[in-house]
Amino acid sequence: MTTEATRRTPGTPCWVSLMVHGLSATQEFYRDLFGWDFVPGPQHFGPYLRAMIDGKEVAGIGQLPPDRHLPIAWTPYMATEDADETAEQIRCCGGTVGVGPLDAADAGRMAIASDPEGGVFGIWQAAAHTGTALFGTHGTPVWNELVTRETSAVSKFYQSVFGYDVEPVVSTEFDYATLHLEGRAVASLHGVGHALPRDRGSHWMTYFEVEDTEESAALVRDLGGHVLHEPREGSSGWLATVADPEGAVFTIVRSAER
């Protein structure tokens, strides 16, 4: 278990957030699955909760207005020192800024954007809130991966906006690239070609650490969620792709180091 209390290098995923219609039901689902407690967060979009483990902030869940029918999905936020400047860079590189930049009370300044392929992400200029404060234990975010049609074009976008060093996997059968900052892997891109779900398009996937992948997948079902890909062994550990009752898709993983 590790804690993180300082500002991240710009481009580092620093927070994950979910906007849903049924805030109370979603709160109960993740409390039972991950053991999260909740405290109020900034209310600039309406009701918003910060998920906590041992008093440390790990993620956020907010409530959508009843008339907003947006895709329900976990969204990673990338750290920035200047949200306005980064938003302009996103536009210049072919992306779209859908929300903001705007202040989230005294917590920081943010925007929500999408890359040229439609993958939605946020940017976060930290003030009082620096982002996820706990890692390496059950219920904490451990990784973020963009699932897209192919990685070569979209990798140039993220490289231009955030200054990533891109390390592609050289393979005729596997389209994958890791994004690095200051020599450290921070996220990845996974090209899946025509296997990309038509109803979702290009999208970011958040991975959450669990103590036991099979037990957690079974619990997802018991709590009204869905198991989309059964537990299987991967390079990062034992993982499964699941969805909560509102359809937000995420991956649970028991890391190989456990």
Rosetta blueprint (number, residue, H / E / L):
1 M L
2 T E
3 T E
4 E L
5 A L
6 T L
7 R L
8 R L
9 T L
10 P L
11 G L
12 T L
13 P E
14 C E
15 W E
16 V E
17 S E
18 L E
19 M E
20 V E
21 H L
22 G L
23 L H
24 S H
25 A H
26 T H
27 Q H
28 E H
29 F H
30 Y H
31 R H
32 D H
33 L H
34 F H
35 G L
36 W L
37 D E
38 F E
39 V E
40 P E
41 G L
42 P L
43 Q L
44 H L
45 F L
46 G L
47 P L
48 Y E
49 L E
50 R E
51 A E
52 M E
53 I E
54 D L
55 G L
56 K E
57 E E
58 V E
59 A E
60 G E
61 I E
62 G E
63 Q E
64 L L
65 P L
66 P L
67 D L
68 R L
69 H L
70 L L
71 P L
72 I L
73 A L
74 W E
75 T E
76 P E
77 Y E
78 M E
79 A E
80 T L
81 E L
82 D L
83 A H
84 D H
85 E H
86 T H
87 A H
88 E H
89 Q H
90 I H
91 R H
92 C H
93 C L
94 G L
95 G L
96 T E
97 V E
98 G E
99 V E
100 G E
101 P E
102 L E
103 D E
104 A E
105 A L
106 D L
107 A L
108 G E
109 R E
110 M E
111 A E
112 I E
113 A E
114 S E
115 D L
116 P L
117 E L
118 G L
119 G L
120 V E
121 F E
122 G E
123 I E
124 W E
125 Q E
126 A E
127 A L
128 A L
129 H L
130 T L
131 G L
132 T L
133 A L
134 L E
135 F E
136 G L
137 T L
138 H L
139 G L
140 T L
141 P E
142 V E
143 W E
144 N E
145 E E
146 L E
147 V E
148 T E
149 R L
150 E L
151 T H
152 S H
153 A H
154 V H
155 S H
156 K H
157 F H
158 Y H
159 Q H
160 S H
161 V H
162 F H
163 G L
164 Y L
165 D E
166 V E
167 E E
168 P E
169 V L
170 V L
171 S L
172 T L
173 E L
174 F L
175 D E
176 Y E
177 A E
178 T E
179 L E
180 H E
181 L E
182 E L
183 G L
184 R E
185 A E
186 V E
187 A E
188 S E
189 L E
190 H E
191 G E
192 V L
193 G H
194 H H
195 A H
196 L L
197 P L
198 R L
199 D L
200 R L
201 G L
202 S L
203 H E
204 W E
205 M E
206 T E
207 Y E
208 F E
209 E E
210 V L
211 E L
212 D L
213 T H
214 E H
215 E H
216 S H
217 A H
218 A H
219 L H
220 V H
221 R H
222 D H
223 L L
224 G L
225 G L
226 H E
227 V E
228 L E
229 H E
230 E E
231 P E
232 R E
233 E E
234 G E
235 S L
236 S L
237 G E
238 W E
239 L E
240 A E
241 T E
242 V E
243 A E
244 D L
245 P L
246 E L
247 G L
248 A L
249 V E
250 F E
251 T E
252 I E
253 V E
254 R E
255 S E
256 A L
257 E L
258 R L
